[in-house]
């Protein structure tokens, strides 16, 4: 058999095969994990907490004895269920937090069976270090074309249309699970942790060809609770821009579709707008509430765009994208599939 440990810089074959086992607790896995890794914890959340309590209140020896019984039982269950159909030449990569006891014992047992299991030296911590080191460098490798346009112009929809043509794209809002504004939360879809966002972005950037342009949507530094790398934002600012021109009626129709949950619950929308009172004044907030109570959704969305989002966006975009004046202008009306397909051709 080959060596039972590999360096984090040698994980590419495992990323491609998907034969990666994360033996950390479900709580650790939920925060972030190596792309493609399956979670088979040797200690679940409660068991890990129990071991920690015994270590603190009794002794490290008692904690190890208690933990060992749980770990060996849980590994046995894995072998009998999840790994029961694995062929003899199965070669999984095993990792835990720092490449220590949990992944070490799992790797040892699997190798004793005859599998060519290997342990990731340094564990998830080493992988996280590589992502942190790579992201600023990766972000600068590409020529970005940034899609710009006011709220409701279909920037994300155009990005997806470009992807369907084979263009290279990065959907930052899709990775962040947030539309990037005060109203950007996606219903029933919590945002990833910053670590998870970084890993997903790292994986997507790593798969791109630096010789071809990468289309992105204009974003502020923060997208909800997560933020893109400074290096990526700086590179985007220096690149080309595409500006979308869409009539207000088409923008309202697009917003109604994208924010259907607020169409059905307009008062919930108004509650989310309360932090804008200091910026826009009580009179405008009262107007929005009246429109919501009357069910006049189109007027509410129109006012939100014209009186709040458009001035905010145009000011920020002019400051952040010095090449905006030379942007290619693309008109969309309506923002339906045929128009988006035509726009994708014009944008390239």
C-alpha positions as a printed Julia matrix, in Angstrom:
348×3 Matrix{Float64}:
   0.0    0.0     0.0
   0.97   3.64   -0.5
   1.67   6.05    2.35
  -1.21   6.53    4.76
  -0.95  10.36    4.71
  -1.12  13.02    2.01
  -0.55  16.77    1.94
  -3.38  19.21    1.34
  -1.77  20.23   -1.97
  -2.21  16.66   -3.26
  -5.98  16.33   -2.82
  -6.98  17.05   -6.45
  -7.59  13.36   -7.37
  -9.9   12.98   -4.37
 -11.79  16.16   -5.25
 -12.35  14.67   -8.69
 -13.42  11.23   -7.45
 -15.52  12.41   -4.52
 -14.06   9.69   -2.28
 -13.65  11.96    0.73
 -14.85  11.13    4.24
 -15.26  13.85    6.87
 -15.27  12.16   10.29
 -15.9   15.35   12.27
 -19.15  15.97   14.14
 -22.23  17.1    12.18
 -21.89  20.55   13.75
 -18.36  20.97   12.44
 -19.38  19.66    9.02
 -22.35  22.06    8.82
 -20.03  25.06    9.07
 -17.89  23.96    6.12
 -16.34  20.9     4.49
 -14.03  19.94    1.66
 -16.01  19.85   -1.63
 -17.54  16.44   -2.2
 -16.89  15.17    1.32
 -19.5   12.95    2.98
 -20.0   13.26    6.72
 -19.56  10.02    8.66
 -18.82  11.27   12.2
 -16.9    9.07   14.59
 -18.49  11.18   17.35
 -21.77  13.01   16.92
 -22.42  16.43   18.48
 -23.64  15.07   21.82
 -20.93  12.42   22.06
 -18.22  14.97   21.35
 -19.63  17.21   24.07
 -19.71  14.28   26.51
 -16.04  13.48   25.87
 -15.15  17.13   26.43
 -17.04  17.22   29.71
 -15.33  14.06   31.0
 -11.95  15.46   30.0
 -12.66  18.64   31.96
 -14.39  17.19   35.03
 -12.56  13.85   35.4
  -9.35  13.37   33.43
  -7.93  13.08   29.9
  -7.48   9.34   30.48
 -11.15   8.77   31.31
 -12.17  10.93   28.36
 -10.01   8.88   25.98
 -11.33   5.59   27.38
 -14.96   6.73   27.05
 -14.35   8.25   23.61
 -12.53   5.19   22.28
 -15.54   2.97   22.98
 -17.83   5.35   21.11
 -15.42   5.84   18.21
 -14.82   2.15   17.59
 -18.56   1.43   17.76
 -19.36   4.24   15.32
 -16.61   3.18   12.89
 -17.94  -0.37   13.07
 -21.4    0.87   12.18
 -19.98   2.79    9.2
 -18.2   -0.31    7.9
 -21.32  -2.44    8.29
 -23.62   0.05    6.56
 -22.2    2.94    4.51
 -19.0    1.14    3.48
 -20.42  -2.37    3.12
 -20.41  -2.33   -0.69
 -17.01  -0.69   -1.2
 -14.6   -2.68   -3.42
 -11.2   -3.8    -2.18
  -9.42  -1.07   -4.19
 -11.48   1.73   -2.6
  -9.14   4.64   -1.79
 -10.92   7.23    0.37
  -9.38  10.37    1.82
 -10.16  10.7     5.54
  -9.96  13.92    7.5
 -10.98  15.46   10.81
 -10.23  18.87   12.32
  -6.43  18.78   12.44
  -5.6   15.34   11.02
  -5.38  13.83   14.48
  -6.99  11.04   16.42
 -10.41  10.79   14.79
  -9.18  10.53   11.21
  -6.1    8.58   12.29
  -8.02   5.73   13.9
 -10.54   5.6    11.03
  -7.75   5.44    8.44
  -5.94   2.74   10.44
  -8.99   0.48   10.7
  -9.91   0.87    7.03
  -6.34   0.07    6.0
  -6.3   -2.98    8.27
  -9.36  -4.24    6.37
  -7.47  -3.81    3.1
  -8.77  -0.47    1.76
  -6.17   2.02    0.57
  -7.45   4.76    2.89
  -5.27   7.85    3.37
  -5.37  10.53    6.04
  -5.24  14.24    5.22
  -2.25  15.63    7.06
  -3.39  18.69    8.99
  -7.06  17.89    8.41
  -9.71  20.5     7.66
  -7.53  23.17    9.28
  -4.89  22.64    6.58
  -7.56  22.77    3.85
  -8.94  26.01    5.28
  -5.43  27.43    5.26
  -5.06  26.55    1.58
  -8.38  28.23    0.71
  -7.34  31.38    2.57
  -4.01  31.39    0.76
  -5.44  30.63   -2.69
  -8.46  32.95   -2.82
  -6.64  36.28   -3.19
  -4.37  34.8    -5.89
  -7.21  33.02   -7.72
  -9.36  36.15   -7.66
  -6.74  38.13   -9.55
  -6.23  35.55  -12.31
  -9.37  36.38  -14.26
 -10.7   39.1   -16.54
 -14.11  39.95  -15.14
 -17.05  41.37  -17.06
 -19.48  42.83  -14.55
 -23.2   42.99  -15.28
 -24.58  46.26  -13.9
 -28.09  47.63  -13.73
 -30.61  48.94  -11.25
 -32.85  46.73   -9.13
 -35.2   44.55  -11.19
 -33.23  44.69  -14.44
 -32.57  40.94  -14.41
 -28.84  40.91  -13.75
 -28.92  37.45  -12.17
 -31.22  36.14  -14.89
 -28.79  37.39  -17.56
 -25.91  35.75  -15.71
 -27.77  32.42  -15.88
 -28.55  32.98  -19.57
 -24.84  33.57  -20.21
 -24.01  30.32  -18.41
 -26.43  28.46  -20.68
 -24.48  29.72  -23.7
 -21.28  28.24  -22.29
 -19.84  31.49  -20.96
 -17.85  31.35  -17.73
 -19.87  32.81  -14.85
 -19.72  33.14  -11.08
 -23.08  33.66   -9.35
 -21.97  35.31   -6.11
 -25.55  35.76   -4.87
 -26.25  32.11   -5.6
 -23.25  31.02   -3.57
 -24.16  33.43   -0.76
 -27.86  32.48   -0.88
 -28.71  36.17   -0.65
 -29.74  38.84   -3.17
 -27.42  41.4    -1.66
 -29.83  43.99   -0.22
 -31.9   44.66    2.88
 -34.58  42.46    1.31
 -32.16  39.85    0.02
 -32.85  36.93    2.37
 -34.08  33.85    0.51
 -37.16  32.23    2.11
 -36.25  29.05    4.0
 -32.63  29.17    2.73
 -30.18  30.26    5.42
 -26.92  31.79    4.29
 -23.76  29.69    4.44
 -21.03  30.5     6.93
 -18.21  32.7     5.68
 -16.0   29.6     5.6
 -18.53  27.75    3.44
 -18.9   30.71    1.09
 -15.12  30.88    0.71
 -14.85  27.16   -0.03
 -17.62  27.23   -2.65
 -16.11  30.28   -4.33
 -12.64  28.7    -4.23
 -13.99  25.53   -5.87
 -15.73  27.46   -8.66
 -12.79  29.76   -9.38
 -10.42  26.79   -9.4
 -12.44  25.2   -12.23
 -12.33  28.25  -14.54
 -10.05  29.0   -17.5
  -8.02  32.2   -16.91
  -7.73  32.77  -20.67
 -11.48  33.41  -20.98
 -13.6   36.2   -19.43
 -15.69  35.54  -16.34
 -19.11  37.2   -16.09
 -20.24  38.32  -12.65
 -22.97  40.53  -11.23
 -22.13  43.85   -9.58
 -22.07  43.41   -5.81
 -21.09  45.38   -2.77
 -18.38  43.92   -0.57
 -20.93  42.27    1.71
 -23.62  39.98    0.36
 -25.87  39.63    3.36
 -23.71  38.26    6.16
 -20.82  37.06    4.0
 -18.3   39.0     1.94
 -16.31  38.38   -1.2
 -12.51  38.56   -1.18
 -11.11  42.08   -1.43
  -8.89  40.95   -4.31
 -11.91  39.81   -6.33
 -13.81  43.02   -5.76
 -10.76  45.07   -6.77
 -10.29  43.01   -9.95
 -13.97  43.35  -10.84
 -13.72  47.14  -10.44
 -10.91  47.27  -13.01
 -12.7   45.15  -15.6
 -15.34  45.7   -18.27
 -19.0   46.42  -17.54
 -22.3   45.63  -19.22
 -25.18  47.97  -18.34
 -28.78  46.74  -18.51
 -31.5   49.18  -19.55
 -34.99  47.93  -18.63
 -38.25  49.96  -18.56
 -39.79  50.41  -15.13
 -42.88  48.3   -15.95
 -40.69  45.35  -16.94
 -38.6   45.84  -13.8
 -41.71  45.75  -11.6
 -42.87  42.54  -13.32
 -39.43  41.01  -12.74
 -39.42  42.03   -9.06
 -42.9   40.57   -8.56
 -41.57  37.23   -9.77
 -38.3   37.3    -7.81
 -39.9   38.5    -4.58
 -43.18  36.61   -4.76
 -43.12  36.02   -1.0
 -43.39  39.78   -0.44
 -46.2   40.05   -3.01
 -48.18  37.69   -0.78
 -47.03  39.35    2.47
 -46.45  43.05    1.69
 -46.61  44.11    5.34
 -43.69  41.79    6.09
 -41.8   43.7     3.38
 -42.62  47.04    5.01
 -41.39  45.78    8.39
 -38.05  44.93    6.82
 -37.84  48.48    5.48
 -38.03  50.14    8.9
 -34.22  50.58    9.19
 -34.5   52.98    6.2
 -36.52  55.51    8.2
 -33.48  57.6     9.13
 -32.3   57.64    5.49
 -35.6   58.13    3.64
 -37.83  59.73    6.26
 -41.05  58.8     8.01
 -43.25  60.19    5.23
 -41.94  57.75    2.62
 -42.1   54.84    5.07
 -45.76  55.73    5.79
 -46.45  55.84    2.05
 -44.98  52.35    1.61
 -47.09  51.05    4.5
 -50.25  52.53    3.0
 -49.49  50.96   -0.38
 -48.87  47.59    1.29
 -52.1   47.76    3.28
 -54.02  48.65    0.11
 -52.4   45.77   -1.77
 -50.99  48.21   -4.33
 -47.89  46.13   -4.89
 -46.86  47.63   -8.23
 -46.88  51.17   -6.81
 -44.95  49.99   -3.75
 -42.26  48.29   -5.85
 -42.06  51.26   -8.23
 -41.52  53.69   -5.36
 -38.98  51.41   -3.71
 -36.91  51.38   -6.88
 -37.23  55.02   -7.91
 -37.1   56.6    -4.44
 -34.62  54.31   -2.72
 -32.74  51.64   -4.65
 -32.0   53.51   -7.9
 -30.32  56.53   -6.26
 -28.39  54.26   -3.89
 -27.25  51.89   -6.65
 -26.28  54.49   -9.25
 -24.21  56.39   -6.7
 -22.39  53.27   -5.47
 -21.83  51.76   -8.93
 -20.31  54.96  -10.33
 -17.88  55.05   -7.41
 -16.94  51.37   -7.49
 -16.64  50.81  -11.26
 -14.49  53.47  -12.98
 -15.04  51.85  -16.41
 -18.83  52.17  -16.16
 -18.97  55.08  -18.63
 -17.6   52.75  -21.33
 -20.03  49.92  -20.53
 -21.79  48.07  -23.32
 -25.49  48.9   -23.01
 -28.04  46.12  -23.42
 -31.79  46.72  -23.48
 -34.18  44.14  -22.05
 -37.96  44.37  -22.44
 -39.39  42.16  -21.12
 -37.0   40.09  -18.99
 -38.28  36.82  -20.45
 -36.27  33.86  -21.76
 -36.05  34.96  -25.45
 -34.99  38.51  -24.46
 -32.41  37.16  -22.02
 -31.02  34.82  -24.68
 -30.62  37.76  -27.1
 -29.07  39.87  -24.34
 -26.58  37.11  -23.52
 -25.38  37.17  -27.12
 -25.09  40.97  -27.09
 -23.22  40.98  -23.76
 -20.38  38.78  -25.02
